[in-house]
Each structure stands twice: as C-alpha cells, then as structure tokens.
Amino acid sequence: MHVALVQSASVPGDLAGNVERHAAWIGQAAARGARLVGYPELSLTGYELDRVAADPALTLTSDDPRLAPLREACAATGATAIVGAPTMLDGRRRLAALVVDGEHIRVYAKRRLFGRETDVFTPGTTPLVVSVGDSRIAVGVCADLGSQEQVREAATLDADAWLLGSLVSAEGYELEARQAASASTLLGGVVAFANHAAPTGGWAPAGRSGAWDRGTLLAAADGRDETIVLFDLSAPALRRPPVRHG
C-alpha cells in the first residue's frame, strides 16, 4: 500500500482555505497511488494555540459540514486522510487527528500533551487503530511518539504502522527521528510523521517528514518545502515480529 505524508504549510486560522488545500493535496497524493494520506499536527488551523483558545469557530466536530470537501475528496479517490484539527470530543476540546474516508470521520485525541497545549486542550485517553486496505494503522500526534508505552500498545493492537501528525523544530528533529526509528523497531513495522512546511504558532519547523521501518529510514523530505513523501507499507504477512520486552 502506498502512503503519502503531506508536508504542508497551514495558513493561520484559515480553516476553510486550509480544508480546500488539504482536499487538493488528497487528489495529488491519490494520483500518485496513495491510499493513505497523512498531514501535520493541527494542519487545518496551524499550530495556533492562542487563536484556537480565543475563537470557538476554530474547533470542529466530527460531523462538521466544513469538512465536506475532505470527505468528498476521499470518496472520489478512495483514499483515507488523517488531518490535524482542534476537535470537540465528549464535550471537551481536544488536540485531534481526524481520520477521514468517504463515509466516516473518526477522532483520535492526543494523549501526551506538550507545554502550553495543556492550557487549551484536554488530553485523550484511548488509542485508535483504523483499517486501510489490508493494513492496520495506529494514529498518533507529535509528542505521543515519546511514549514507549503507546508504541508497545500499538504492537499489542496488531498495528502494521503508526502514523503521526507532528510539529518538529530544527532543534528537536534529531531526537524526533531517533524516537521514530526506535519506535519502528519496537513496533516491528513502520513509524512515520508528517511535519509542517512553514512557521506556525511561533515555531520554525524542520520539515523533513519521514518514515522508518525497524530502525531504517524508508523515505524523507529533503528540507522544509511543501511536498509529498511517498513510501510503501509492506503487506501484513511480510511484517517482521516486534521486539518483545518482559
């Protein structure tokens, strides 16, 4: 299965415009064979914590009509997209990844909040694994990658890959890459993250979105330009067993 990481630039607070741009990227990624398309953390609004806190209109629901262009793009292409957005779940605002296909939108809420995120969002409590074709994909957001407990959890849930939307700075990139490589070894599958392509919320991202398989780099963007990173996810039958502990 072909997977695409969209290293995109978000226009701060421009929810409608970012949705339309995301829909266009879905079409481009699907035209290159992608069945699964991943985006950065809070990609639909930008990583704009102050804006999100001040403007309730920037927080979505899973049935929000403003997401219709994404559902339509996925229905037209047969792709599944994972986009980042502030989302209401169980009456609380979450830093979420929305899994969009032609029929459904499922919500994963980031469980390992970072820094000022705790002032704006409530952490999630449960994992999400979705089936795309014959593969099982665990969903995560940025700092979730630092939790080995969540990596091992993905393995117990029989995930073939863990896909995260992230915001990784140039200073933090080498740590994030090491964590992704280590997590892919623990999982016995692929770990990948999509990073931002332009400054957002006061952060200067490194770009270099990438995917690792059991410690080996599969594919990565060269720098911070807007781009699509494509890689192949092996059939589940070809997966190597995860590293077991205890």
Backbone torsions as a table, in degrees:
resi	resn	phi	psi	omega
1	MET	NA	132.9	176.0
2	HIS	-82.9	133.4	177.5
3	VAL	-120.3	140.0	178.7
4	ALA	-118.7	131.4	168.1
5	LEU	-101.7	119.6	179.9
6	VAL	-94.6	110.1	175.8
7	GLN	-88.1	92.1	-168.8
8	SER	-112.1	159.5	174.2
9	ALA	-104.0	125.3	179.8
10	SER	-95.5	135.4	173.2
11	VAL	-82.2	121.8	-173.0
12	PRO	-54.9	121.0	174.7
13	GLY	73.5	-0.8	-177.6
14	ASP	-89.9	75.5	-174.4
15	LEU	-60.2	-49.5	-177.5
16	ALA	-62.4	-45.2	-179.5
17	GLY	-65.8	-40.1	179.0
18	ASN	-66.3	-37.4	176.0
19	VAL	-60.0	-46.0	-179.5
20	GLU	-63.4	-41.3	178.5
21	ARG	-66.0	-38.9	177.3
22	HIS	-62.2	-42.0	179.6
23	ALA	-61.4	-40.0	178.4
24	ALA	-65.2	-41.0	177.5
25	TRP	-62.1	-38.0	177.8
26	ILE	-58.4	-44.6	178.6
27	GLY	-61.4	-42.6	179.9
28	GLN	-66.4	-42.1	-179.5
29	ALA	-67.0	-42.0	179.5
30	ALA	-64.8	-35.3	177.8
31	ALA	-63.6	-22.4	177.2
32	ARG	-96.2	9.7	172.8
33	GLY	99.5	3.0	-176.1
34	ALA	-73.6	133.9	172.6
35	ARG	-98.6	-21.5	-179.3
36	LEU	-130.7	131.8	-174.1
37	VAL	-129.1	118.8	-178.2
38	GLY	-110.5	145.9	-177.3
39	TYR	-124.2	166.2	-179.4
40	PRO	-68.5	171.8	176.6
41	GLU	-62.2	134.0	179.6
42	LEU	50.2	41.9	-174.1
43	SER	-68.2	-25.9	-177.3
44	LEU	-79.7	-15.8	179.4
45	THR	-123.2	-14.9	-162.9
46	GLY	81.4	161.9	-179.6
47	TYR	-81.1	67.5	-170.9
48	GLU	-112.6	78.2	-172.7
49	LEU	-62.3	-41.4	-179.3
50	ASP	-65.4	-42.0	178.1
51	ARG	-62.3	-44.9	-178.8
52	VAL	-62.8	-42.5	-179.9
53	ALA	-64.6	-33.1	-174.2
54	ALA	-88.9	-22.2	-172.0
55	ASP	-123.7	100.8	-179.7
56	PRO	-59.4	-23.2	-178.3
57	ALA	-67.6	-15.4	179.4
58	LEU	-85.7	-3.6	177.3
59	THR	-100.0	125.5	-173.9
60	LEU	-96.8	171.6	165.4
61	THR	-121.8	163.1	-176.5
62	SER	-65.7	-22.4	178.6
63	ASP	-105.4	21.3	-177.1
64	ASP	-63.7	125.8	-179.5
65	PRO	-62.6	-19.2	178.9
66	ARG	-68.9	-13.4	177.9
67	LEU	-88.3	-0.1	-176.0
68	ALA	-54.0	-41.6	179.5
69	PRO	-59.7	-31.2	177.8
70	LEU	-71.0	-44.8	177.8
71	ARG	-60.8	-41.7	-178.8
72	GLU	-66.5	-40.2	178.4
73	ALA	-64.2	-40.3	178.7
74	CYS	-68.7	-39.6	178.2
75	ALA	-64.3	-38.9	-177.2
76	ALA	-71.3	-28.9	-174.0
77	THR	-106.7	-16.1	-174.2
78	GLY	77.9	11.0	-179.0
79	ALA	-90.3	161.3	170.1
80	THR	-115.2	134.5	-178.8
81	ALA	-119.1	143.9	174.5
82	ILE	-118.8	110.2	-174.7
83	VAL	-116.0	156.8	-178.9
84	GLY	-103.4	134.4	-179.2
85	ALA	-163.6	149.7	167.8
86	PRO	-65.6	131.7	-172.2
87	THR	-143.0	138.2	173.9
88	MET	-80.5	128.9	177.0
89	LEU	-142.9	124.6	-177.8
90	ASP	53.8	38.4	175.5
91	GLY	77.7	8.3	-178.8
92	ARG	-129.9	148.0	-179.9
93	ARG	-79.0	127.4	-177.3
94	ARG	-119.5	151.5	170.5
95	LEU	-88.6	101.2	-161.8
96	ALA	-116.8	158.6	165.0
97	ALA	-112.8	125.3	-180.0
98	LEU	-100.9	123.8	178.7
99	VAL	-96.8	111.7	-170.9
100	VAL	-113.0	127.1	166.7
101	ASP	-127.5	-168.3	-175.6
102	GLY	-70.4	-12.5	-175.1
103	GLU	-122.6	-31.8	-170.5
104	HIS	-132.7	158.8	166.9
105	ILE	-129.3	118.7	177.8
106	ARG	-108.0	152.1	-172.2
107	VAL	-118.5	127.7	167.7
108	TYR	-112.3	130.6	178.6
109	ALA	-104.4	125.3	180.0
110	LYS	-52.7	131.8	-176.1
111	ARG	-99.1	-23.2	-176.4
112	ARG	-112.8	79.2	-177.7
113	LEU	-68.6	152.3	-173.5
114	PHE	-123.7	130.3	171.5
115	GLY	56.0	-128.2	-175.1
116	ARG	-69.7	-9.1	176.9
117	GLU	-56.2	-31.1	-178.3
118	THR	-68.1	-19.4	176.9
119	ASP	-79.2	-18.2	-172.1
120	VAL	-113.4	-31.8	-171.8
121	PHE	-124.1	157.3	170.2
122	THR	-100.1	132.3	-178.4
123	PRO	-67.6	151.5	173.8
124	GLY	-77.7	173.4	-176.2
125	THR	-131.5	-11.5	-172.2
126	THR	-130.9	149.3	176.9
127	PRO	-76.3	166.6	172.3
128	LEU	-138.6	124.0	173.1
129	VAL	-123.2	128.5	-177.8
130	VAL	-120.6	150.7	177.3
131	SER	-95.2	128.6	174.3
132	VAL	-128.1	112.5	-171.8
133	GLY	61.0	-129.3	178.8
134	ASP	-93.7	5.5	-174.4
135	SER	-107.5	149.3	175.7
136	ARG	-108.0	124.3	-173.4
137	ILE	-115.2	119.5	170.6
138	ALA	-81.2	141.2	-176.6
139	VAL	-108.1	136.4	177.9
140	GLY	-145.3	172.2	178.4
141	VAL	-136.8	117.5	168.0
142	CYS	41.1	-101.8	-172.3
143	ALA	-63.8	-14.5	171.5
144	ASP	-53.0	-30.1	-176.3
145	LEU	-61.9	-24.1	-180.0
146	GLY	-79.7	0.1	-177.8
147	SER	-101.7	105.8	176.8
148	GLN	-65.1	-27.3	176.2
149	GLU	-59.8	-41.4	179.2
150	GLN	-71.0	-32.1	176.0
151	VAL	-64.0	-48.8	-179.6
152	ARG	-64.0	-35.1	177.0
153	GLU	-61.1	-43.0	178.6
154	ALA	-60.0	-37.5	178.5
155	ALA	-66.3	-40.8	-179.9
156	THR	-68.3	-24.9	177.2
157	LEU	-87.3	6.9	175.2
158	ASP	62.0	40.4	176.7
159	ALA	-79.2	139.2	175.5
160	ASP	-85.1	-21.9	-179.0
161	ALA	-156.0	157.3	174.4
162	TRP	-123.6	118.0	-176.4
163	LEU	-114.6	126.7	-176.2
164	LEU	-123.9	145.4	165.8
165	GLY	-96.0	131.6	-170.7
166	SER	-134.8	165.0	164.3
167	LEU	-130.7	104.4	-174.3
168	VAL	-120.1	123.0	179.9
169	SER	-79.3	167.2	176.7
170	ALA	-60.1	-38.1	-178.7
171	GLU	-69.2	-30.8	-176.2
172	GLY	-96.6	-0.6	-170.4
173	TYR	-66.3	-44.2	-175.8
174	GLU	-62.3	-38.6	175.6
175	LEU	-63.2	-45.9	-179.3
176	GLU	-61.2	-40.8	179.4
177	ALA	-65.3	-41.3	177.7
178	ARG	-63.8	-40.4	178.6
179	GLN	-63.5	-41.0	179.4
180	ALA	-64.7	-43.2	179.1
181	ALA	-63.2	-44.2	179.0
182	SER	-64.6	-43.0	-179.9
183	ALA	-63.1	-36.6	179.8
184	SER	-66.0	-31.9	176.3
185	THR	-69.7	-44.7	178.2
186	LEU	-62.7	-40.0	-177.9
187	LEU	-73.2	-31.5	-173.0
188	GLY	74.7	24.6	179.6
189	GLY	-150.8	-146.4	-175.1
190	VAL	-105.4	138.0	170.3
191	VAL	-122.9	129.9	-175.6
192	ALA	-141.6	148.6	173.0
193	PHE	-137.0	142.8	173.0
194	ALA	-98.5	128.7	-177.6
195	ASN	-111.6	161.9	178.0
196	HIS	-71.0	154.4	-179.6
197	ALA	-105.9	-2.4	-177.4
198	ALA	-150.5	156.8	178.8
199	PRO	-54.5	142.6	-178.7
200	THR	-154.4	132.3	177.0
201	GLY	58.9	29.4	180.0
202	GLY	86.7	1.6	179.6
203	TRP	-106.0	141.4	175.1
204	ALA	-105.6	103.4	-175.2
205	PRO	-73.0	158.1	178.7
206	ALA	-86.2	-14.5	-169.1
207	GLY	67.6	-134.4	173.9
208	ARG	54.0	38.2	174.0
209	SER	-52.1	141.1	-174.7
210	GLY	-156.0	171.2	179.9
211	ALA	-136.3	139.2	-179.9
212	TRP	-126.4	144.2	176.9
213	ASP	-126.3	110.5	-178.7
214	ARG	47.4	48.3	174.7
215	GLY	90.6	-8.6	-177.2
216	THR	-104.6	131.6	178.3
217	LEU	-69.5	124.3	177.3
218	LEU	-88.1	-46.0	-175.6
219	ALA	-163.7	150.1	177.5
220	ALA	-158.8	151.6	171.9
221	ALA	-71.4	147.9	-178.2
222	ASP	-71.5	-33.2	-175.3
223	GLY	-155.9	-137.9	-171.6
224	ARG	-108.4	8.5	179.2
225	ASP	-69.4	154.5	171.1
226	GLU	-63.4	130.3	-176.2
227	THR	-165.1	169.8	173.2
228	ILE	-113.7	127.6	174.5
229	VAL	-103.7	120.0	-178.6
230	LEU	-106.9	141.6	170.9
231	PHE	-150.6	163.6	179.5
232	ASP	-100.8	136.4	174.7
233	LEU	-100.8	119.7	-176.9
234	SER	-60.4	151.5	174.7
235	ALA	-58.7	143.2	-178.3
236	PRO	-51.9	-34.3	-178.5
237	ALA	-65.3	-20.3	-178.4
238	LEU	-96.2	-0.6	-179.9
239	ARG	-63.3	142.6	171.7
240	ARG	-86.2	151.0	-178.9
241	PRO	-66.0	145.5	177.3
242	PRO	-68.9	162.6	174.3
243	VAL	-77.3	122.7	-177.6
244	ARG	-96.3	143.5	178.6
245	HIS	-128.7	137.0	174.8
246	GLY	77.4	NA	NA
